[in-house]
Amino acid sequence: YQGILVTFSLSIAIIFSVESFFKNPNPTNRLLMLVALTAALCYGLVCPVIWKQYGFAIDYGAYGIFLPVIIYFTPKKVWKITFTALAIIVFALCTKPIHFYQLLAIPLLMLYNGECGTPKLKYMFYIFYPLHLVLIYAIMYLIVFLRQI
C-alpha cells in the first residue's frame, strides 16, 4: 500500500504534460501527454484488479487520479468547490457511503484564500504526514500482535 502520494504523482504528471502540450504542442510534448494519460488510465481503470494482488493499488482508482486534474484546470474557486462536492457525492453514491464524510472538507477548502501559510508550519506538516502513517501502521501491528496472545 503506497498511500495517496502515488495517486497524486499521477495527477501531477498529467497536469504537467497537458500544460506542456498546450504551451508548446511539439511531438515530444504530445508523446509526454499521451504517455501520462495512458499510464493514468491504465493504473486507474484497468490495472487496479491486477496490481492489488501484488500489493500495488491506486487510491480511489481513476477518480483519485483525474479529480485533482479537473479541479486544477477549473477556472474559478466557486466552480472548483462545486465540482468537488458533486464529484464526492457521485463517488460516494457509486462506491461506499462512508465517502460522504469527504464533504466535511468542503468548508475548509472554502476558507483557503490562495496564500501560503506560515513557513514554520510547513515543516511540521512534512513530519506529521509520514509520522501519522507510521503510527497507524504500528497500532495495526500491535492489534494483530495482541490478538495472537
Salt bridges, closest charged atoms under 4 A:
none
